[in-house]
C-alpha cells in the first residue's frame, strides 16, 4: 500500500466508526488537501488575499483532515511559512480535530528541530512529537 492509500483507509475507518449506532455525528465534516496547496492558500491569506478564505476555513474546521504530500525540501523551510502553518494547526488543535499527516519522507531520521524548521512547532511537537500520535512506517521499495 502507498502512503496516500493508507491514509484513505484510515479516514474511511474513522468515518465508519463515527457512523455506529448510538453516536451523534450527523454533521461531521472531512477534508483532504495536498500540503503544497494548503501552504499556498495560507501564504496568500497571510498576504491579505481573500481568495481562499472559504477553503482554508473548511480545512481548518473539518472534523478530520488528511494533509497529504508533506516533503522535506531543503529550499522550502522558512520561518514565516512555519508560523503561518502554526496558526492553522493551533486552530485545529484547539478544537481537538484529528489530522492525518502523510509524509513522503522518513521523518524518523529527522530531529525535532529540523521538523520545526520545515513545518512549524505545531506539526513538530504537538502532532508528530505527541504521545497520542500513531506513527506508521512504510517499507522502502
C-alpha positions as CSV (number, residue, x, y, z in Angstrom):
1,X,0.0,0.0,0.0
2,X,1.1,3.5,-0.7
3,X,1.1,6.3,1.9
4,X,-1.9,8.1,0.4
5,X,-3.8,4.8,0.1
6,X,-3.2,4.0,3.7
7,X,-4.4,7.5,4.8
8,X,-7.6,6.9,2.8
9,X,-8.2,3.6,4.6
10,X,-7.6,5.2,8.0
11,X,-10.0,8.0,7.2
12,X,-12.6,5.6,5.9
13,X,-12.4,3.6,9.1
14,X,-12.8,6.8,11.2
15,X,-15.9,7.7,9.2
16,X,-17.3,4.2,9.7
17,X,-16.6,4.2,13.4
18,X,-18.5,7.5,13.8
19,X,-21.5,6.1,12.0
20,X,-22.1,3.3,14.6
21,X,-25.5,3.3,16.3
22,X,-25.6,5.4,19.4
23,X,-23.1,8.0,18.2
24,X,-24.2,11.5,17.4
25,X,-22.0,12.6,14.5
26,X,-24.5,13.7,11.9
27,X,-22.7,16.9,11.0
28,X,-19.1,15.5,10.8
29,X,-17.0,17.1,8.0
30,X,-13.9,15.6,6.4
31,X,-11.2,17.3,4.5
32,X,-8.3,16.1,2.2
33,X,-5.7,18.6,0.9
34,X,-2.3,18.5,-0.5
35,X,0.4,20.1,1.6
36,X,1.7,22.4,-1.1
37,X,-1.9,23.5,-2.0
38,X,-2.6,24.3,1.7
39,X,0.6,26.3,2.2
40,X,0.0,28.3,-1.0
41,X,-3.5,29.2,0.3
42,X,-2.2,30.1,3.7
43,X,0.6,32.2,2.3
44,X,-1.9,34.1,0.1
45,X,-4.1,34.7,3.1
46,X,-1.0,36.0,5.0
47,X,-0.6,38.5,2.2
48,X,-4.1,39.7,2.8
49,X,-5.7,38.0,-0.2
50,X,-9.2,36.6,0.5
51,X,-9.4,34.2,-2.5
52,X,-9.0,31.1,-0.4
53,X,-10.7,32.0,2.9
54,X,-13.6,29.5,2.4
55,X,-11.2,26.7,1.5
56,X,-9.0,27.5,4.5
57,X,-12.0,27.6,6.8
58,X,-13.2,24.3,5.6
59,X,-9.9,22.6,6.2
60,X,-9.2,24.3,9.4
61,X,-12.6,23.3,10.9
62,X,-13.0,19.8,9.3
63,X,-13.6,17.2,12.0
64,X,-10.9,15.0,10.3
65,X,-8.3,16.3,7.9
66,X,-5.8,14.5,5.8
67,X,-2.8,16.6,4.8
68,X,-1.1,14.7,2.0
69,X,2.3,15.1,0.4
70,X,4.5,16.7,3.2
71,X,8.0,16.7,1.9
72,X,11.3,17.7,3.4
73,X,12.7,20.0,0.8
74,X,15.9,21.9,1.6
75,X,14.7,25.0,-0.2
76,X,11.2,25.0,1.4
77,X,11.7,25.9,5.0
78,X,11.0,29.5,6.0
79,X,10.2,30.8,9.5
80,X,7.3,32.8,8.1
81,X,5.7,29.8,6.4
82,X,6.2,27.8,9.6
83,X,4.5,30.4,11.6
84,X,1.6,30.6,9.2
85,X,1.2,26.8,9.4
86,X,1.4,27.0,13.2
87,X,-1.6,29.4,13.2
88,X,-3.6,26.9,11.1
89,X,-2.8,23.9,13.4
90,X,-3.4,25.8,16.6
91,X,-7.0,26.3,15.5
92,X,-7.3,22.6,14.7
93,X,-5.7,21.6,18.0
94,X,-7.9,23.9,20.0
95,X,-10.9,22.1,18.5
96,X,-9.4,18.7,19.2
97,X,-9.7,17.9,15.5
98,X,-7.6,14.9,14.3
99,X,-5.2,15.4,11.5
100,X,-3.6,12.6,9.4
101,X,-0.2,13.7,8.1
102,X,1.1,11.9,5.0
103,X,4.9,12.5,4.9
104,X,6.7,11.5,1.7
105,X,10.0,11.1,3.7
106,X,11.0,9.0,6.6
107,X,10.7,11.5,9.4
108,X,12.1,9.1,12.0
109,X,15.5,10.2,10.6
110,X,14.8,13.9,11.3
111,X,15.3,15.7,14.6
112,X,12.5,17.8,16.1
113,X,14.5,21.0,15.3
114,X,14.6,20.1,11.6
115,X,10.9,19.2,11.5
116,X,10.1,22.5,13.3
117,X,12.1,24.5,10.8
118,X,10.2,22.9,7.8
119,X,6.7,22.6,9.2
120,X,6.4,24.7,12.3
121,X,6.2,23.9,16.0
122,X,2.6,22.6,15.9
123,X,3.4,19.8,13.5
124,X,6.8,19.1,15.0
125,X,5.9,18.9,18.7
126,X,2.1,19.0,19.1
127,X,1.4,16.4,16.4
128,X,4.5,14.3,15.5
129,X,6.0,14.6,19.0
130,X,2.7,13.9,20.8
131,X,2.3,10.7,22.8
132,X,-1.2,10.3,21.3
133,X,0.1,10.3,17.8
134,X,0.4,7.0,15.9
135,X,3.3,6.6,13.5
136,X,3.1,4.1,10.6
137,X,6.4,3.4,9.0
138,X,6.3,2.3,5.3
139,X,8.8,-0.1,3.8
140,X,11.1,1.2,1.1
141,X,10.8,-0.2,-2.3
